[in-house]
């Protein structure tokens, strides 16, 4: 079940890195996952040359 969705604005070159940083908690500028959360799905959109990753978060 999806608990929440996190929106990450990024670049085409950095989208994978930004998602990895969210999962590992290695970027202090991003929202952190709680201990009981995990990434369920990622949808990447290109909106007017801006890359938006919608990361769906579930609860363990």
mmCIF file of the N, C-alpha and C atoms, coordinates in Angstrom:
data_MODEL
# 
_entry.id   MODEL 
# 
loop_
_atom_site.group_PDB 
_atom_site.id 
_atom_site.type_symbol 
_atom_site.label_atom_id 
_atom_site.label_alt_id 
_atom_site.label_comp_id 
_atom_site.label_asym_id 
_atom_site.label_entity_id 
_atom_site.label_seq_id 
_atom_site.pdbx_PDB_ins_code 
_atom_site.Cartn_x 
_atom_site.Cartn_y 
_atom_site.Cartn_z 
_atom_site.occupancy 
_atom_site.B_iso_or_equiv 
_atom_site.pdbx_formal_charge 
_atom_site.auth_seq_id 
_atom_site.auth_comp_id 
_atom_site.auth_asym_id 
_atom_site.auth_atom_id 
_atom_site.pdbx_PDB_model_num 
ATOM 1   N N  . UNK A 1 1  ? 0.835  -1.178 0.000   1.00 0.00 ? 1  UNK A N  1 
ATOM 2   C CA . UNK A 1 1  ? 0.000  0.000  0.000   1.00 0.00 ? 1  UNK A CA 1 
ATOM 3   C C  . UNK A 1 1  ? 0.886  1.250  0.000   1.00 0.00 ? 1  UNK A C  1 
ATOM 4   N N  . UNK A 1 2  ? 0.494  2.249  -0.755  1.00 0.00 ? 2  UNK A N  1 
ATOM 5   C CA . UNK A 1 2  ? 1.272  3.476  -0.852  1.00 0.00 ? 2  UNK A CA 1 
ATOM 6   C C  . UNK A 1 2  ? 0.909  4.402  0.308   1.00 0.00 ? 2  UNK A C  1 
ATOM 7   N N  . UNK A 1 3  ? 1.933  4.812  1.040   1.00 0.00 ? 3  UNK A N  1 
ATOM 8   C CA . UNK A 1 3  ? 1.749  5.678  2.205   1.00 0.00 ? 3  UNK A CA 1 
ATOM 9   C C  . UNK A 1 3  ? 1.827  7.152  1.813   1.00 0.00 ? 3  UNK A C  1 
ATOM 10  N N  . UNK A 1 4  ? 2.767  7.465  0.906   1.00 0.00 ? 4  UNK A N  1 
ATOM 11  C CA . UNK A 1 4  ? 2.951  8.854  0.465   1.00 0.00 ? 4  UNK A CA 1 
ATOM 12  C C  . UNK A 1 4  ? 3.729  8.865  -0.842  1.00 0.00 ? 4  UNK A C  1 
ATOM 13  N N  . UNK A 1 5  ? 3.781  10.032 -1.472  1.00 0.00 ? 5  UNK A N  1 
ATOM 14  C CA . UNK A 1 5  ? 4.533  10.217 -2.714  1.00 0.00 ? 5  UNK A CA 1 
ATOM 15  C C  . UNK A 1 5  ? 5.474  11.393 -2.513  1.00 0.00 ? 5  UNK A C  1 
ATOM 16  N N  . UNK A 1 6  ? 6.733  11.189 -2.893  1.00 0.00 ? 6  UNK A N  1 
ATOM 17  C CA . UNK A 1 6  ? 7.736  12.248 -2.803  1.00 0.00 ? 6  UNK A CA 1 
ATOM 18  C C  . UNK A 1 6  ? 8.033  12.734 -4.216  1.00 0.00 ? 6  UNK A C  1 
ATOM 19  N N  . UNK A 1 7  ? 8.026  14.047 -4.399  1.00 0.00 ? 7  UNK A N  1 
ATOM 20  C CA . UNK A 1 7  ? 8.325  14.658 -5.699  1.00 0.00 ? 7  UNK A CA 1 
ATOM 21  C C  . UNK A 1 7  ? 9.756  15.180 -5.659  1.00 0.00 ? 7  UNK A C  1 
ATOM 22  N N  . UNK A 1 8  ? 10.576 14.723 -6.620  1.00 0.00 ? 8  UNK A N  1 
ATOM 23  C CA . UNK A 1 8  ? 11.962 15.179 -6.720  1.00 0.00 ? 8  UNK A CA 1 
ATOM 24  C C  . UNK A 1 8  ? 12.143 15.848 -8.077  1.00 0.00 ? 8  UNK A C  1 
ATOM 25  N N  . UNK A 1 9  ? 12.510 17.126 -8.080  1.00 0.00 ? 9  UNK A N  1 
ATOM 26  C CA . UNK A 1 9  ? 12.846 17.818 -9.327  1.00 0.00 ? 9  UNK A CA 1 
ATOM 27  C C  . UNK A 1 9  ? 14.340 17.664 -9.535  1.00 0.00 ? 9  UNK A C  1 
ATOM 28  N N  . UNK A 1 10 ? 14.739 17.205 -10.708 1.00 0.00 ? 10 UNK A N  1 
ATOM 29  C CA . UNK A 1 10 ? 16.134 16.866 -10.952 1.00 0.00 ? 10 UNK A CA 1 
ATOM 30  C C  . UNK A 1 10 ? 16.461 17.052 -12.431 1.00 0.00 ? 10 UNK A C  1 
ATOM 31  N N  . UNK A 1 11 ? 17.605 16.563 -12.838 1.00 0.00 ? 11 UNK A N  1 
ATOM 32  C CA . UNK A 1 11 ? 18.006 16.590 -14.247 1.00 0.00 ? 11 UNK A CA 1 
ATOM 33  C C  . UNK A 1 11 ? 18.057 15.162 -14.771 1.00 0.00 ? 11 UNK A C  1 
ATOM 34  N N  . UNK A 1 12 ? 18.079 15.042 -16.082 1.00 0.00 ? 12 UNK A N  1 
ATOM 35  C CA . UNK A 1 12 ? 18.138 13.723 -16.705 1.00 0.00 ? 12 UNK A CA 1 
ATOM 36  C C  . UNK A 1 12 ? 19.381 12.963 -16.255 1.00 0.00 ? 12 UNK A C  1 
ATOM 37  N N  . UNK A 1 13 ? 20.479 13.682 -16.098 1.00 0.00 ? 13 UNK A N  1 
ATOM 38  C CA . UNK A 1 13 ? 21.740 13.045 -15.716 1.00 0.00 ? 13 UNK A CA 1 
ATOM 39  C C  . UNK A 1 13 ? 21.766 12.617 -14.244 1.00 0.00 ? 13 UNK A C  1 
ATOM 40  N N  . UNK A 1 14 ? 20.967 13.270 -13.407 1.00 0.00 ? 14 UNK A N  1 
ATOM 41  C CA . UNK A 1 14 ? 21.042 13.033 -11.960 1.00 0.00 ? 14 UNK A CA 1 
ATOM 42  C C  . UNK A 1 14 ? 19.864 12.248 -11.384 1.00 0.00 ? 14 UNK A C  1 
ATOM 43  N N  . UNK A 1 15 ? 18.881 11.880 -12.196 1.00 0.00 ? 15 UNK A N  1 
ATOM 44  C CA . UNK A 1 15 ? 17.674 11.258 -11.656 1.00 0.00 ? 15 UNK A CA 1 
ATOM 45  C C  . UNK A 1 15 ? 17.980 9.962  -10.907 1.00 0.00 ? 15 UNK A C  1 
ATOM 46  N N  . UNK A 1 16 ? 18.788 9.091  -11.461 1.00 0.00 ? 16 UNK A N  1 
ATOM 47  C CA . UNK A 1 16 ? 19.110 7.824  -10.787 1.00 0.00 ? 16 UNK A CA 1 
ATOM 48  C C  . UNK A 1 16 ? 19.869 8.075  -9.493  1.00 0.00 ? 16 UNK A C  1 
ATOM 49  N N  . UNK A 1 17 ? 20.803 9.008  -9.525  1.00 0.00 ? 17 UNK A N  1 
ATOM 50  C CA . UNK A 1 17 ? 21.579 9.339  -8.331  1.00 0.00 ? 17 UNK A CA 1 
ATOM 51  C C  . UNK A 1 17 ? 20.681 9.908  -7.227  1.00 0.00 ? 17 UNK A C  1 
ATOM 52  N N  . UNK A 1 18 ? 19.769 10.794 -7.580  1.00 0.00 ? 18 UNK A N  1 
ATOM 53  C CA . UNK A 1 18 ? 18.877 11.396 -6.586  1.00 0.00 ? 18 UNK A CA 1 
ATOM 54  C C  . UNK A 1 18 ? 17.961 10.357 -5.942  1.00 0.00 ? 18 UNK A C  1 
ATOM 55  N N  . UNK A 1 19 ? 17.470 9.410  -6.730  1.00 0.00 ? 19 UNK A N  1 
ATOM 56  C CA . UNK A 1 19 ? 16.621 8.351  -6.178  1.00 0.00 ? 19 UNK A CA 1 
ATOM 57  C C  . UNK A 1 19 ? 17.439 7.450  -5.256  1.00 0.00 ? 19 UNK A C  1 
ATOM 58  N N  . UNK A 1 20 ? 18.662 7.120  -5.663  1.00 0.00 ? 20 UNK A N  1 
ATOM 59  C CA . UNK A 1 20 ? 19.541 6.311  -4.815  1.00 0.00 ? 20 UNK A CA 1 
ATOM 60  C C  . UNK A 1 20 ? 19.831 7.022  -3.494  1.00 0.00 ? 20 UNK A C  1 
ATOM 61  N N  . UNK A 1 21 ? 20.068 8.326  -3.543  1.00 0.00 ? 21 UNK A N  1 
ATOM 62  C CA . UNK A 1 21 ? 20.326 9.091  -2.319  1.00 0.00 ? 21 UNK A CA 1 
ATOM 63  C C  . UNK A 1 21 ? 19.109 9.096  -1.399  1.00 0.00 ? 21 UNK A C  1 
ATOM 64  N N  . UNK A 1 22 ? 17.922 9.120  -1.965  1.00 0.00 ? 22 UNK A N  1 
ATOM 65  C CA . UNK A 1 22 ? 16.708 9.038  -1.154  1.00 0.00 ? 22 UNK A CA 1 
ATOM 66  C C  . UNK A 1 22 ? 16.639 7.688  -0.435  1.00 0.00 ? 22 UNK A C  1 
ATOM 67  N N  . UNK A 1 23 ? 16.919 6.619  -1.173  1.00 0.00 ? 23 UNK A N  1 
ATOM 68  C CA . UNK A 1 23 ? 16.841 5.273  -0.603  1.00 0.00 ? 23 UNK A CA 1 
ATOM 69  C C  . UNK A 1 23 ? 17.884 5.075  0.492   1.00 0.00 ? 23 UNK A C  1 
ATOM 70  N N  . UNK A 1 24 ? 19.101 5.559  0.255   1.00 0.00 ? 24 UNK A N  1 
ATOM 71  C CA . UNK A 1 24 ? 20.186 5.337  1.218   1.00 0.00 ? 24 UNK A CA 1 
ATOM 72  C C  . UNK A 1 24 ? 20.243 6.395  2.311   1.00 0.00 ? 24 UNK A C  1 
ATOM 73  N N  . UNK A 1 25 ? 19.523 7.497  2.124   1.00 0.00 ? 25 UNK A N  1 
ATOM 74  C CA . UNK A 1 25 ? 19.545 8.572  3.118   1.00 0.00 ? 25 UNK A CA 1 
ATOM 75  C C  . UNK A 1 25 ? 20.844 9.340  3.128   1.00 0.00 ? 25 UNK A C  1 
ATOM 76  N N  . UNK A 1 26 ? 21.548 9.365  2.003   1.00 0.00 ? 26 UNK A N  1 
ATOM 77  C CA . UNK A 1 26 ? 22.870 9.994  1.952   1.00 0.00 ? 26 UNK A CA 1 
ATOM 78  C C  . UNK A 1 26 ? 22.850 11.461 1.540   1.00 0.00 ? 26 UNK A C  1 
ATOM 79  N N  . UNK A 1 27 ? 21.679 12.036 1.278   1.00 0.00 ? 27 UNK A N  1 
ATOM 80  C CA . UNK A 1 27 ? 21.592 13.445 0.887   1.00 0.00 ? 27 UNK A CA 1 
ATOM 81  C C  . UNK A 1 27 ? 20.786 14.199 1.938   1.00 0.00 ? 27 UNK A C  1 
ATOM 82  N N  . UNK A 1 28 ? 21.449 15.124 2.635   1.00 0.00 ? 28 UNK A N  1 
ATOM 83  C CA . UNK A 1 28 ? 20.774 15.841 3.718   1.00 0.00 ? 28 UNK A CA 1 
ATOM 84  C C  . UNK A 1 28 ? 19.763 16.863 3.203   1.00 0.00 ? 28 UNK A C  1 
ATOM 85  N N  . UNK A 1 29 ? 19.794 17.178 1.907   1.00 0.00 ? 29 UNK A N  1 
ATOM 86  C CA . UNK A 1 29 ? 18.855 18.148 1.338   1.00 0.00 ? 29 UNK A CA 1 
ATOM 87  C C  . UNK A 1 29 ? 17.505 17.521 1.000   1.00 0.00 ? 29 UNK A C  1 
ATOM 88  N N  . UNK A 1 30 ? 17.448 16.197 0.965   1.00 0.00 ? 30 UNK A N  1 
ATOM 89  C CA . UNK A 1 30 ? 16.207 15.512 0.618   1.00 0.00 ? 30 UNK A CA 1 
ATOM 90  C C  . UNK A 1 30 ? 15.492 15.035 1.867   1.00 0.00 ? 30 UNK A C  1 
ATOM 91  N N  . UNK A 1 31 ? 14.214 14.830 1.703   1.00 0.00 ? 31 UNK A N  1 
ATOM 92  C CA . UNK A 1 31 ? 13.405 14.224 2.754   1.00 0.00 ? 31 UNK A CA 1 
ATOM 93  C C  . UNK A 1 31 ? 13.930 12.799 2.970   1.00 0.00 ? 31 UNK A C  1 
ATOM 94  N N  . UNK A 1 32 ? 13.917 12.307 4.195   1.00 0.00 ? 32 UNK A N  1 
ATOM 95  C CA . UNK A 1 32 ? 14.431 10.973 4.488   1.00 0.00 ? 32 UNK A CA 1 
ATOM 96  C C  . UNK A 1 32 ? 13.289 9.974  4.626   1.00 0.00 ? 32 UNK A C  1 
ATOM 97  N N  . UNK A 1 33 ? 13.598 8.728  4.278   1.00 0.00 ? 33 UNK A N  1 
ATOM 98  C CA . UNK A 1 33 ? 12.636 7.663  4.517   1.00 0.00 ? 33 UNK A CA 1 
ATOM 99  C C  . UNK A 1 33 ? 12.691 7.282  5.987   1.00 0.00 ? 33 UNK A C  1 
ATOM 100 N N  . UNK A 1 34 ? 11.546 6.961  6.537   1.00 0.00 ? 34 UNK A N  1 
ATOM 101 C CA . UNK A 1 34 ? 11.506 6.480  7.910   1.00 0.00 ? 34 UNK A CA 1 
ATOM 102 C C  . UNK A 1 34 ? 11.962 5.021  7.928   1.00 0.00 ? 34 UNK A C  1 
ATOM 103 N N  . UNK A 1 35 ? 12.257 4.499  9.113   1.00 0.00 ? 35 UNK A N  1 
ATOM 104 C CA . UNK A 1 35 ? 12.757 3.126  9.245   1.00 0.00 ? 35 UNK A CA 1 
ATOM 105 C C  . UNK A 1 35 ? 11.821 2.092  8.645   1.00 0.00 ? 35 UNK A C  1 
ATOM 106 N N  . UNK A 1 36 ? 10.530 2.325  8.741   1.00 0.00 ? 36 UNK A N  1 
ATOM 107 C CA . UNK A 1 36 ? 9.561  1.332  8.279   1.00 0.00 ? 36 UNK A CA 1 
ATOM 108 C C  . UNK A 1 36 ? 9.050  1.608  6.863   1.00 0.00 ? 36 UNK A C  1 
ATOM 109 N N  . UNK A 1 37 ? 9.757  2.441  6.096   1.00 0.00 ? 37 UNK A N  1 
ATOM 110 C CA . UNK A 1 37 ? 9.326  2.788  4.739   1.00 0.00 ? 37 UNK A CA 1 
ATOM 111 C C  . UNK A 1 37 ? 10.266 2.203  3.684   1.00 0.00 ? 37 UNK A C  1 
ATOM 112 N N  . UNK A 1 38 ? 9.734  2.032  2.483   1.00 0.00 ? 38 UNK A N  1 
ATOM 113 C CA . UNK A 1 38 ? 10.534 1.584  1.354   1.00 0.00 ? 38 UNK A CA 1 
ATOM 114 C C  . UNK A 1 38 ? 9.947  2.153  0.063   1.00 0.00 ? 38 UNK A C  1 
ATOM 115 N N  . UNK A 1 39 ? 10.749 2.151  -1.002  1.00 0.00 ? 39 UNK A N  1 
ATOM 116 C CA . UNK A 1 39 ? 10.304 2.660  -2.299  1.00 0.00 ? 39 UNK A CA 1 
ATOM 117 C C  . UNK A 1 39 ? 9.508  1.562  -3.001  1.00 0.00 ? 39 UNK A C  1 
ATOM 118 N N  . UNK A 1 40 ? 8.265  1.876  -3.347  1.00 0.00 ? 40 UNK A N  1 
ATOM 119 C CA . UNK A 1 40 ? 7.388  0.934  -4.031  1.00 0.00 ? 40 UNK A CA 1 
ATOM 120 C C  . UNK A 1 40 ? 7.556  1.061  -5.542  1.00 0.00 ? 40 UNK A C  1 
ATOM 121 N N  . UNK A 1 41 ? 7.603  2.303  -6.031  1.00 0.00 ? 41 UNK A N  1 
ATOM 122 C CA . UNK A 1 41 ? 7.634  2.548  -7.472  1.00 0.00 ? 41 UNK A CA 1 
ATOM 123 C C  . UNK A 1 41 ? 8.170  3.946  -7.725  1.00 0.00 ? 41 UNK A C  1 
ATOM 124 N N  . UNK A 1 42 ? 8.721  4.146  -8.914  1.00 0.00 ? 42 UNK A N  1 
ATOM 125 C CA . UNK A 1 42 ? 9.205  5.464  -9.325  1.00 0.00 ? 42 UNK A CA 1 
ATOM 126 C C  . UNK A 1 42 ? 8.647  5.753  -10.712 1.00 0.00 ? 42 UNK A C  1 
ATOM 127 N N  . UNK A 1 43 ? 8.081  6.933  -10.875 1.00 0.00 ? 43 UNK A N  1 
ATOM 128 C CA . UNK A 1 43 ? 7.599  7.384  -12.176 1.00 0.00 ? 43 UNK A CA 1 
ATOM 129 C C  . UNK A 1 43 ? 8.365  8.652  -12.514 1.00 0.00 ? 43 UNK A C  1 
ATOM 130 N N  . UNK A 1 44 ? 9.007  8.668  -13.687 1.00 0.00 ? 44 UNK A N  1 
ATOM 131 C CA . UNK A 1 44 ? 9.797  9.822  -14.099 1.00 0.00 ? 44 UNK A CA 1 
ATOM 132 C C  . UNK A 1 44 ? 9.063  10.536 -15.233 1.00 0.00 ? 44 UNK A C  1 
ATOM 133 N N  . UNK A 1 45 ? 8.851  11.837 -15.040 1.00 0.00 ? 45 UNK A N  1 
ATOM 134 C CA . UNK A 1 45 ? 8.138  12.660 -16.012 1.00 0.00 ? 45 UNK A CA 1 
ATOM 135 C C  . UNK A 1 45 ? 9.056  13.751 -16.545 1.00 0.00 ? 45 UNK A C  1 
ATOM 136 N N  . UNK A 1 46 ? 8.894  14.086 -17.822 1.00 0.00 ? 46 UNK A N  1 
ATOM 137 C CA . UNK A 1 46 ? 9.603  15.205 -18.422 1.00 0.00 ? 46 UNK A CA 1 
ATOM 138 C C  . UNK A 1 46 ? 8.565  16.283 -18.700 1.00 0.00 ? 46 UNK A C  1 
ATOM 139 N N  . UNK A 1 47 ? 8.571  17.328 -17.871 1.00 0.00 ? 47 UNK A N  1 
ATOM 140 C CA . UNK A 1 47 ? 7.585  18.400 -17.986 1.00 0.00 ? 47 UNK A CA 1 
ATOM 141 C C  . UNK A 1 47 ? 8.311  19.686 -18.354 1.00 0.00 ? 47 UNK A C  1 
ATOM 142 N N  . UNK A 1 48 ? 8.154  20.110 -19.606 1.00 0.00 ? 48 UNK A N  1 
ATOM 143 C CA . UNK A 1 48 ? 8.800  21.337 -20.087 1.00 0.00 ? 48 UNK A CA 1 
ATOM 144 C C  . UNK A 1 48 ? 10.297 21.355 -19.780 1.00 0.00 ? 48 UNK A C  1 
ATOM 145 N N  . UNK A 1 49 ? 10.969 20.263 -20.124 1.00 0.00 ? 49 UNK A N  1 
ATOM 146 C CA . UNK A 1 49 ? 12.422 20.120 -19.941 1.00 0.00 ? 49 UNK A CA 1 
ATOM 147 C C  . UNK A 1 49 ? 12.847 20.011 -18.475 1.00 0.00 ? 49 UNK A C  1 
ATOM 148 N N  . UNK A 1 50 ? 11.906 19.886 -17.561 1.00 0.00 ? 50 UNK A N  1 
ATOM 149 C CA . UNK A 1 50 ? 12.217 19.645 -16.154 1.00 0.00 ? 50 UNK A CA 1 
ATOM 150 C C  . UNK A 1 50 ? 11.892 18.189 -15.852 1.00 0.00 ? 50 UNK A C  1 
ATOM 151 N N  . UNK A 1 51 ? 12.840 17.477 -15.268 1.00 0.00 ? 51 UNK A N  1 
ATOM 152 C CA . UNK A 1 51 ? 12.631 16.081 -14.914 1.00 0.00 ? 51 UNK A CA 1 
ATOM 153 C C  . UNK A 1 51 ? 12.046 16.019 -13.506 1.00 0.00 ? 51 UNK A C  1 
ATOM 154 N N  . UNK A 1 52 ? 10.921 15.353 -13.383 1.00 0.00 ? 52 UNK A N  1 
ATOM 155 C CA . UNK A 1 52 ? 10.260 15.182 -12.086 1.00 0.00 ? 52 UNK A CA 1 
ATOM 156 C C  . UNK A 1 52 ? 10.135 13.688 -11.822 1.00 0.00 ? 52 UNK A C  1 
ATOM 157 N N  . UNK A 1 53 ? 10.679 13.248 -10.694 1.00 0.00 ? 53 UNK A N  1 
ATOM 158 C CA . UNK A 1 53 ? 10.544 11.855 -10.276 1.00 0.00 ? 53 UNK A CA 1 
ATOM 159 C C  . UNK A 1 53 ? 9.498  11.798 -9.174  1.00 0.00 ? 53 UNK A C  1 
ATOM 160 N N  . UNK A 1 54 ? 8.467  11.017 -9.400  1.00 0.00 ? 54 UNK A N  1 
ATOM 161 C CA . UNK A 1 54 ? 7.453  10.783 -8.377  1.00 0.00 ? 54 UNK A CA 1 
ATOM 162 C C  . UNK A 1 54 ? 7.775  9.434  -7.741  1.00 0.00 ? 54 UNK A C  1 
ATOM 163 N N  . UNK A 1 55 ? 8.191  9.463  -6.494  1.00 0.00 ? 55 UNK A N  1 
ATOM 164 C CA . UNK A 1 55 ? 8.630  8.257  -5.797  1.00 0.00 ? 55 UNK A CA 1 
ATOM 165 C C  . UNK A 1 55 ? 7.517  7.839  -4.839  1.00 0.00 ? 55 UNK A C  1 
ATOM 166 N N  . UNK A 1 56 ? 6.959  6.669  -5.087  1.00 0.00 ? 56 UNK A N  1 
ATOM 167 C CA . UNK A 1 56 ? 5.872  6.161  -4.249  1.00 0.00 ? 56 UNK A CA 1 
ATOM 168 C C  . UNK A 1 56 ? 6.480  5.381  -3.086  1.00 0.00 ? 56 UNK A C  1 
ATOM 169 N N  . UNK A 1 57 ? 6.079  5.753  -1.872  1.00 0.00 ? 57 UNK A N  1 
ATOM 170 C CA . UNK A 1 57 ? 6.646  5.187  -0.656  1.00 0.00 ? 57 UNK A CA 1 
ATOM 171 C C  . UNK A 1 57 ? 5.603  4.304  0.022   1.00 0.00 ? 57 UNK A C  1 
ATOM 172 N N  . UNK A 1 58 ? 6.039  3.104  0.403   1.00 0.00 ? 58 UNK A N  1 
ATOM 173 C CA . UNK A 1 58 ? 5.165  2.181  1.122   1.00 0.00 ? 58 UNK A CA 1 
ATOM 174 C C  . UNK A 1 58 ? 5.656  1.973  2.534   1.00 0.00 ? 58 UNK A C  1 
ATOM 175 N N  . UNK A 1 59 ? 4.841  1.285  3.323   1.00 0.00 ? 59 UNK A N  1 
ATOM 176 C CA . UNK A 1 59 ? 5.183  1.010  4.713   1.00 0.00 ? 59 UNK A CA 1 
ATOM 177 C C  . UNK A 1 59 ? 5.382  -0.491 4.873   1.00 0.00 ? 59 UNK A C  1 
ATOM 178 N N  . UNK A 1 60 ? 6.483  -0.869 5.538   1.00 0.00 ? 60 UNK A N  1 
ATOM 179 C CA . UNK A 1 60 ? 6.792  -2.292 5.739   1.00 0.00 ? 60 UNK A CA 1 
ATOM 180 C C  . UNK A 1 60 ? 5.832  -2.916 6.708   1.00 0.00 ? 60 UNK A C  1 
# 
